[in-house]
């Protein structure tokens, strides 16, 4: 019974990363009243490893989730930007299976004063 309980149990670790891990930065002045928050967007990616085999790297998971988030933000051809980006990583593990889930979320702002 103890062995069956061990095999059917799981554990999970969750971490939120609010630092800017992006090496390509752009400075935008947000001190004035020249923008408004128009949306909250997110992107997700997930990988499963069985006996340590499968899935993609954690960097690739973050890149995939960020790409989906930026696609959902619909920034192209507009005066919008993404701010307050947060990366959340959830790591669940069972006896022989590990699952990594990455969620990247941010706020979309639109600039109202172009001059």
PyMOL commands that set and color helices and strands:
alter all, ss='L'
color gray80, all
select helices_A, chain A and resi 2-7+58-73
alter helices_A, ss='H'
color red, helices_A
select strands_A, chain A and resi 11-17+35-50+80-93+97-111
alter strands_A, ss='S'
color yellow, strands_A
deselect
rebuild
show_as cartoon
